Amino acid sequence: MNISIASGKGGTGKTTIATNLALALSENHSVQFLDCDVEEPNAQFFLHPQITETHPVFLPIPEIIDERCTYCGRCAEICAYNALAVLKNKVLIFPDLCHGCGGCTLLCPEQAVQEKNSRVGELELGWAQNIQFIHGKMDIGQVMAPPIIRSIKNLLNSTRTVIIDAPPGTSCPVIESVKGSDFSILVTEPTPFGFNDLRLAVQTLKKMGIPFGVVINRADIGDRTVQDYCEQENVPVLLSIPMDRNIAVAYSRGKPLVEVEPSFKEKFIKLYERVQNLQK
C-alpha cells in the first residue's frame, strides 16, 4: 500500500504518526519512507537513517536564442504561470515562476527556446534499520517544492509498504505528495485552527478521490467539534492520542513514541490493519 500522512494544519503531529507507523510496521513488513516535506524535512530526527546516496534535483528553465526569436508571443501565451513576458524586442523570463513543464520549448514555432538545468534541491537516500528512507531538501532561496517531491516519488518502491510524510496545508506540494495514494491519513487536533484546516484537507482529498481517515492528536485538549464533524461526514477516526507529557518529552529528544510507550506499537499496527480494510 501507498499511504500518505497529511494535515491541513502544521504542527498537528503528522511526522510523529508517519514515523511511528513506519517503525511499527517495519518488523513484519518491507517499508519505504518518503519525507516529502522538502521545505522542512524532519523525519530523520526520529528514524535516524544512515544516508548512503545524495542526488541533486534540477528544474529545466527556458532560455531564448535571440537570433531565432521573432517575438511572436506564443511562449508567453501558453505559459499558465506567467513565467515569460514578450516585449517588442525582448523576452523576459521569471525563473521563480517557471514550473519546468517545457511547453514553451515544445510550441515555439522558431525553435528559439532552449532549456538549461537550474538546481532547486537534492535528494538523500539511505536506510533506517530495515526501512528504506528517502527525503528531499529544497535549496535556500528556492520556492518550487513540487519538482523535488516528484523526484522523490519517482523512486517510490511499489514492492514495499510506502509511507509518505506530506507537507502541511492543501497547496501544490501537498497535492503532489498525496497524488496516487491508496489511502491518506489526516492528522488533526481538537482546536479551532485544527478543525478549520481539517475541513479544507477533507475537501481536497474528496476532490482527488483518495480514501482517507483521521487521527486526532492531543485528543483531550479541546472539545468534541472534530469528533462530531467526523461523525456527521462519515469520516472514520482511526486513532486518538491523548495529550501526554511523556510523549512530548520523547518528541523533544527525538525518540519515537513506539519506543517510549511500547503499547502504541500494537495501536499503530491496528491502525494499519484498519486502513487496509477501509481501502478495500
Secondary structure by P-SEA (a helix, b strand, c coil): cbbbbbbcccccaaaaaaaaaaaaaccccbbbbbbcccccccccccccccccbbbbbbbbbbbbcccccccccccccccccccccccccbbbbbccccccccccccccccccbbbbbbbccbbbbbbccccbbbbbbbcccccccaaaaaaaaaacccccbbbbbccccccaaaaaaaccccbbbbbbcccaaaaaaaaaaaaaaaaacccbbbbbcccccccaaaaaaaaaacccccccccccaaaaaaaaaccccccccccaaaaaaaaaaaaaaaac
